[in-house]
Amino acid sequence: MNQPLNLATASLLLVPPLMWAGNAIVGRLVAPLVPPMTLNLMRWAIAFVLLLPLAAWVLRSGSALWPNWRRYTLLGLLSIGLYNALQYMALKTSTPVNVTLVGSSLPVFMLLLGVLFFGQRLGLRQVAGAVLSMSGVMLVLAHGDFTRLADVRFVVGDLYMLVATATWAWYSWLLTRGTSDTSGLRLNWAAFLMAQMVPGLAWAGLFSAAEWTLGDPPAIAWGLPLTAALLYIAIGPAILAYRCWGLGVQRVGPSVAGLFSNLTPLFAALMSAAFLGEPPQAHHVVAFALIVAGILVATRRAG
């Protein structure tokens, strides 16, 4: 049974959006220093090493990872291989505020995928919520003027983030489909993350190799800024946020916890103003309000 939201749980649930916003800021800052696919690979390689003391047993031949390798290969592709890499690609041309706002449309993508592929029934509240939230996303993509939608030139980073958000929605739906491993790996947050990291790192390595083989990326600018950034995104968004999110969801349930994820654009806007000299615009405030309003409408229970 879900517990009432208290100060301790609220504090836990504030950590993930703060870490995720910081991930967007750091990704923007280091975009000139390292190619995005390679940044993603290095981030998860460090997280893998840091997680070994807690979950090295997952790599043994008798763990539940190997009988369920197809499932974890797909989960690793969608989350570690694609979502994070696409986000870093988005940050090369888009701002952290735009990227996190577009990412806030996740519940809308989850609703659409649920109706199309997972047998979810669609109600009037869900439709109204989807319209509101997508209006917020379109406002971001139109840079504050809906009349420009007909001839707007989309920033490629915004489109990357739309694809990334759809990818994460698919991943999230797959998490709700339990398999025989639910009595093992899924009950241990470190083990469950490690099981996704193993194939996820293989995917990330493949995409990074393609980045260097097929493209012409600049040389990696090694130094203290890149080292500090890698440590932050490996420890904060990849491990700490995952742990706090898992605890918070266990205590108050995904519906309440999901509302906290929508603080990510607000934190990103504040950090952008402080560290990047990119203050939020009026249309960002309106877009954020539309996205949150849509999610509240879609998730509010009747009666």
Contacts in CASP RR format, 6 or more apart in sequence:
PFRMAT RR
TARGET T0000
AUTHOR 0000-0000-0000
METHOD contacts of the structure
MODEL  1
MNQPLNLATASLLLVPPLMWAGNAIVGRLVAPLVPPMTLNLMRWAIAFVL
LLPLAAWVLRSGSALWPNWRRYTLLGLLSIGLYNALQYMALKTSTPVNVT
LVGSSLPVFMLLLGVLFFGQRLGLRQVAGAVLSMSGVMLVLAHGDFTRLA
DVRFVVGDLYMLVATATWAWYSWLLTRGTSDTSGLRLNWAAFLMAQMVPG
LAWAGLFSAAEWTLGDPPAIAWGLPLTAALLYIAIGPAILAYRCWGLGVQ
RVGPSVAGLFSNLTPLFAALMSAAFLGEPPQAHHVVAFALIVAGILVATR
RAG
2 251 0 8 1.000
2 252 0 8 1.000
2 253 0 8 1.000
2 256 0 8 1.000
3 9 0 8 1.000
3 251 0 8 1.000
3 252 0 8 1.000
4 252 0 8 1.000
5 252 0 8 1.000
5 256 0 8 1.000
9 247 0 8 1.000
9 248 0 8 1.000
9 251 0 8 1.000
9 252 0 8 1.000
10 260 0 8 1.000
12 244 0 8 1.000
12 247 0 8 1.000
12 248 0 8 1.000
12 251 0 8 1.000
13 244 0 8 1.000
13 245 0 8 1.000
13 248 0 8 1.000
13 252 0 8 1.000
13 257 0 8 1.000
13 260 0 8 1.000
14 260 0 8 1.000
14 263 0 8 1.000
15 240 0 8 1.000
15 241 0 8 1.000
15 244 0 8 1.000
15 245 0 8 1.000
16 241 0 8 1.000
16 242 0 8 1.000
16 244 0 8 1.000
16 245 0 8 1.000
16 260 0 8 1.000
16 261 0 8 1.000
17 260 0 8 1.000
17 261 0 8 1.000
17 262 0 8 1.000
17 263 0 8 1.000
17 264 0 8 1.000
17 267 0 8 1.000
18 263 0 8 1.000
18 267 0 8 1.000
19 236 0 8 1.000
19 237 0 8 1.000
19 240 0 8 1.000
19 241 0 8 1.000
20 100 0 8 1.000
20 237 0 8 1.000
20 241 0 8 1.000
20 261 0 8 1.000
20 264 0 8 1.000
20 267 0 8 1.000
21 96 0 8 1.000
21 100 0 8 1.000
21 264 0 8 1.000
21 265 0 8 1.000
21 266 0 8 1.000
21 267 0 8 1.000
21 268 0 8 1.000
21 270 0 8 1.000
21 271 0 8 1.000
22 96 0 8 1.000
22 232 0 8 1.000
22 237 0 8 1.000
22 267 0 8 1.000
22 268 0 8 1.000
22 271 0 8 1.000
23 87 0 8 1.000
23 233 0 8 1.000
23 236 0 8 1.000
23 237 0 8 1.000
24 87 0 8 1.000
24 91 0 8 1.000
24 96 0 8 1.000
24 99 0 8 1.000
24 100 0 8 1.000
24 264 0 8 1.000
24 268 0 8 1.000
25 96 0 8 1.000
25 268 0 8 1.000
25 271 0 8 1.000
25 272 0 8 1.000
25 275 0 8 1.000
25 276 0 8 1.000
26 229 0 8 1.000
26 232 0 8 1.000
26 233 0 8 1.000
27 39 0 8 1.000
27 88 0 8 1.000
27 91 0 8 1.000
27 96 0 8 1.000
27 229 0 8 1.000
27 233 0 8 1.000
28 91 0 8 1.000
28 95 0 8 1.000
28 96 0 8 1.000
28 276 0 8 1.000
29 225 0 8 1.000
29 229 0 8 1.000
29 275 0 8 1.000
29 276 0 8 1.000
30 39 0 8 1.000
30 225 0 8 1.000
30 226 0 8 1.000
30 229 0 8 1.000
31 88 0 8 1.000
31 91 0 8 1.000
31 92 0 8 1.000
32 218 0 8 1.000
32 221 0 8 1.000
33 220 0 8 1.000
33 221 0 8 1.000
33 225 0 8 1.000
33 226 0 8 1.000
33 229 0 8 1.000
34 42 0 8 1.000
34 220 0 8 1.000
34 221 0 8 1.000
34 226 0 8 1.000
35 208 0 8 1.000
35 211 0 8 1.000
35 212 0 8 1.000
35 217 0 8 1.000
35 218 0 8 1.000
35 220 0 8 1.000
36 85 0 8 1.000
36 88 0 8 1.000
36 89 0 8 1.000
36 91 0 8 1.000
36 92 0 8 1.000
36 211 0 8 1.000
37 85 0 8 1.000
37 88 0 8 1.000
37 89 0 8 1.000
37 204 0 8 1.000
37 205 0 8 1.000
37 207 0 8 1.000
37 208 0 8 1.000
37 210 0 8 1.000
37 211 0 8 1.000
38 208 0 8 1.000
38 211 0 8 1.000
38 212 0 8 1.000
38 217 0 8 1.000
38 220 0 8 1.000
39 88 0 8 1.000
39 230 0 8 1.000
40 80 0 8 1.000
40 81 0 8 1.000
40 84 0 8 1.000
40 85 0 8 1.000
40 88 0 8 1.000
40 204 0 8 1.000
40 207 0 8 1.000
40 208 0 8 1.000
41 201 0 8 1.000
41 204 0 8 1.000
41 205 0 8 1.000
41 207 0 8 1.000
41 208 0 8 1.000
42 230 0 8 1.000
43 84 0 8 1.000
43 230 0 8 1.000
43 233 0 8 1.000
43 234 0 8 1.000
43 238 0 8 1.000
44 80 0 8 1.000
44 84 0 8 1.000
44 197 0 8 1.000
44 200 0 8 1.000
44 201 0 8 1.000
44 204 0 8 1.000
44 234 0 8 1.000
44 238 0 8 1.000
45 201 0 8 1.000
46 230 0 8 1.000
46 231 0 8 1.000
46 234 0 8 1.000
47 197 0 8 1.000
47 234 0 8 1.000
47 235 0 8 1.000
47 238 0 8 1.000
47 239 0 8 1.000
48 194 0 8 1.000
48 197 0 8 1.000
48 201 0 8 1.000
50 234 0 8 1.000
50 235 0 8 1.000
50 239 0 8 1.000
51 190 0 8 1.000
51 193 0 8 1.000
51 194 0 8 1.000
51 197 0 8 1.000
51 239 0 8 1.000
54 190 0 8 1.000
54 194 0 8 1.000
55 188 0 8 1.000
55 190 0 8 1.000
55 191 0 8 1.000
55 193 0 8 1.000
55 194 0 8 1.000
56 194 0 8 1.000
57 63 0 8 1.000
57 191 0 8 1.000
58 65 0 8 1.000
58 185 0 8 1.000
58 191 0 8 1.000
58 194 0 8 1.000
58 195 0 8 1.000
58 198 0 8 1.000
59 65 0 8 1.000
59 194 0 8 1.000
59 198 0 8 1.000
63 185 0 8 1.000
63 191 0 8 1.000
63 195 0 8 1.000
64 180 0 8 1.000
64 181 0 8 1.000
64 184 0 8 1.000
64 185 0 8 1.000
64 195 0 8 1.000
65 72 0 8 1.000
65 181 0 8 1.000
65 185 0 8 1.000
65 195 0 8 1.000
65 198 0 8 1.000
67 180 0 8 1.000
67 181 0 8 1.000
68 179 0 8 1.000
68 180 0 8 1.000
68 181 0 8 1.000
68 185 0 8 1.000
68 195 0 8 1.000
69 199 0 8 1.000
71 174 0 8 1.000
71 179 0 8 1.000
71 181 0 8 1.000
72 195 0 8 1.000
72 196 0 8 1.000
72 198 0 8 1.000
72 199 0 8 1.000
73 199 0 8 1.000
73 200 0 8 1.000
74 174 0 8 1.000
75 171 0 8 1.000
75 174 0 8 1.000
75 175 0 8 1.000
75 196 0 8 1.000
75 199 0 8 1.000
76 196 0 8 1.000
76 197 0 8 1.000
76 199 0 8 1.000
76 200 0 8 1.000
76 203 0 8 1.000
77 199 0 8 1.000
77 200 0 8 1.000
77 203 0 8 1.000
78 167 0 8 1.000
78 168 0 8 1.000
78 170 0 8 1.000
78 171 0 8 1.000
78 174 0 8 1.000
79 168 0 8 1.000
79 171 0 8 1.000
79 196 0 8 1.000
79 200 0 8 1.000
80 196 0 8 1.000
80 197 0 8 1.000
80 200 0 8 1.000
80 201 0 8 1.000
80 203 0 8 1.000
80 204 0 8 1.000
81 200 0 8 1.000
81 203 0 8 1.000
81 204 0 8 1.000
81 207 0 8 1.000
82 164 0 8 1.000
82 167 0 8 1.000
82 203 0 8 1.000
83 164 0 8 1.000
83 167 0 8 1.000
83 168 0 8 1.000
83 171 0 8 1.000
85 204 0 8 1.000
85 207 0 8 1.000
86 160 0 8 1.000
86 161 0 8 1.000
86 163 0 8 1.000
86 164 0 8 1.000
86 167 0 8 1.000
87 99 0 8 1.000
87 160 0 8 1.000
87 161 0 8 1.000
87 164 0 8 1.000
89 157 0 8 1.000
89 160 0 8 1.000
90 99 0 8 1.000
90 157 0 8 1.000
90 158 0 8 1.000
90 160 0 8 1.000
90 161 0 8 1.000
90 164 0 8 1.000
91 99 0 8 1.000
91 157 0 8 1.000
92 157 0 8 1.000
93 155 0 8 1.000
93 156 0 8 1.000
93 157 0 8 1.000
94 155 0 8 1.000
94 156 0 8 1.000
94 157 0 8 1.000
94 158 0 8 1.000
94 160 0 8 1.000
94 161 0 8 1.000
95 272 0 8 1.000
95 276 0 8 1.000
95 278 0 8 1.000
96 268 0 8 1.000
96 271 0 8 1.000
96 272 0 8 1.000
96 276 0 8 1.000
96 278 0 8 1.000
97 265 0 8 1.000
97 268 0 8 1.000
97 269 0 8 1.000
97 272 0 8 1.000
97 278 0 8 1.000
97 280 0 8 1.000
97 284 0 8 1.000
98 140 0 8 1.000
98 155 0 8 1.000
98 157 0 8 1.000
98 158 0 8 1.000
98 161 0 8 1.000
98 284 0 8 1.000
99 157 0 8 1.000
99 158 0 8 1.000
99 161 0 8 1.000
99 268 0 8 1.000
100 264 0 8 1.000
100 265 0 8 1.000
100 268 0 8 1.000
101 136 0 8 1.000
101 137 0 8 1.000
101 140 0 8 1.000
101 265 0 8 1.000
101 284 0 8 1.000
101 287 0 8 1.000
101 288 0 8 1.000
101 291 0 8 1.000
102 137 0 8 1.000
102 140 0 8 1.000
102 141 0 8 1.000
102 158 0 8 1.000
102 161 0 8 1.000
102 162 0 8 1.000
102 165 0 8 1.000
103 161 0 8 1.000
103 164 0 8 1.000
103 165 0 8 1.000
103 264 0 8 1.000
104 133 0 8 1.000
104 137 0 8 1.000
104 261 0 8 1.000
104 262 0 8 1.000
104 264 0 8 1.000
104 265 0 8 1.000
104 288 0 8 1.000
104 291 0 8 1.000
104 292 0 8 1.000
104 295 0 8 1.000
105 133 0 8 1.000
105 134 0 8 1.000
105 136 0 8 1.000
105 137 0 8 1.000
105 162 0 8 1.000
105 165 0 8 1.000
105 291 0 8 1.000
106 165 0 8 1.000
106 168 0 8 1.000
106 169 0 8 1.000
106 172 0 8 1.000
106 261 0 8 1.000
107 133 0 8 1.000
107 258 0 8 1.000
107 295 0 8 1.000
107 298 0 8 1.000
107 299 0 8 1.000
108 129 0 8 1.000
108 130 0 8 1.000
108 133 0 8 1.000
108 134 0 8 1.000
108 137 0 8 1.000
108 298 0 8 1.000
109 165 0 8 1.000
109 166 0 8 1.000
109 168 0 8 1.000
109 169 0 8 1.000
110 169 0 8 1.000
110 172 0 8 1.000
110 173 0 8 1.000
111 120 0 8 1.000
111 122 0 8 1.000
111 126 0 8 1.000
111 130 0 8 1.000
111 298 0 8 1.000
112 130 0 8 1.000
112 169 0 8 1.000
113 166 0 8 1.000
113 169 0 8 1.000
113 170 0 8 1.000
113 173 0 8 1.000
114 120 0 8 1.000
114 173 0 8 1.000
115 121 0 8 1.000
115 122 0 8 1.000
117 173 0 8 1.000
118 173 0 8 1.000
125 297 0 8 1.000
125 298 0 8 1.000
125 300 0 8 1.000
125 302 0 8 1.000
126 298 0 8 1.000
128 294 0 8 1.000
128 297 0 8 1.000
128 298 0 8 1.000
129 293 0 8 1.000
129 294 0 8 1.000
129 295 0 8 1.000
129 297 0 8 1.000
129 298 0 8 1.000
130 294 0 8 1.000
130 298 0 8 1.000
131 294 0 8 1.000
132 290 0 8 1.000
132 291 0 8 1.000
132 293 0 8 1.000
132 294 0 8 1.000
132 297 0 8 1.000
133 290 0 8 1.000
133 291 0 8 1.000
133 293 0 8 1.000
133 294 0 8 1.000
133 295 0 8 1.000
133 298 0 8 1.000
135 290 0 8 1.000
136 286 0 8 1.000
136 287 0 8 1.000
136 288 0 8 1.000
136 290 0 8 1.000
136 291 0 8 1.000
137 162 0 8 1.000
137 287 0 8 1.000
137 291 0 8 1.000
138 146 0 8 1.000
138 149 0 8 1.000
139 146 0 8 1.000
139 283 0 8 1.000
139 286 0 8 1.000
139 287 0 8 1.000
139 290 0 8 1.000
140 158 0 8 1.000
140 283 0 8 1.000
140 284 0 8 1.000
140 287 0 8 1.000
141 149 0 8 1.000
141 152 0 8 1.000
141 154 0 8 1.000
141 155 0 8 1.000
141 158 0 8 1.000
142 148 0 8 1.000
142 149 0 8 1.000
142 152 0 8 1.000
143 152 0 8 1.000
143 283 0 8 1.000
144 281 0 8 1.000
144 282 0 8 1.000
144 283 0 8 1.000
144 286 0 8 1.000
144 287 0 8 1.000
145 283 0 8 1.000
178 186 0 8 1.000
181 195 0 8 1.000
184 191 0 8 1.000
185 191 0 8 1.000
185 192 0 8 1.000
185 195 0 8 1.000
186 192 0 8 1.000
189 242 0 8 1.000
189 243 0 8 1.000
189 246 0 8 1.000
193 239 0 8 1.000
193 242 0 8 1.000
211 217 0 8 1.000
220 226 0 8 1.000
245 257 0 8 1.000
248 257 0 8 1.000
249 257 0 8 1.000
255 299 0 8 1.000
259 295 0 8 1.000
259 296 0 8 1.000
259 299 0 8 1.000
262 288 0 8 1.000
262 291 0 8 1.000
262 292 0 8 1.000
262 295 0 8 1.000
265 284 0 8 1.000
265 288 0 8 1.000
265 291 0 8 1.000
266 288 0 8 1.000
269 279 0 8 1.000
269 280 0 8 1.000
269 284 0 8 1.000
272 278 0 8 1.000
272 279 0 8 1.000
272 280 0 8 1.000
273 279 0 8 1.000
273 280 0 8 1.000
END
